[in-house]
């Protein structure tokens, strides 16, 4: 009896975790005063990836090429609740992580964190309607 309860609990946990990832699939608009971007989260070769769908910073405008070059993040980590841990990155630490960390703030809002030249970048994305 205890084994069957444990198995049911594990299956429910796995399914809810998987569904929360599937809820992120779709197009997301960047919230920024400085540039415009639209990202698309898709499943590609069995993994979740993030493609750049549109970018405009006033100087450079990018549109999708419908190739793998559109994929800007091949490693996405979904976190439904942001962990309040320091990232331990200083100017002396070289962080070459190409991971996109996505935190759900609401059903239609994500906090996206990634690193460029060892510097943490944080963006807020809203679901494109």
Secondary structure by P-SEA (a helix, b strand, c coil): caaaaaaaaaaaaaaaaaaaaaaacbbbbbbcccccbbbbbbbcccbbbbbbcbbbccccccccccccccccccbbbbbcccccccccccccccccccbbbbbbccccbbbbbbbcccbbbbbbbcccc
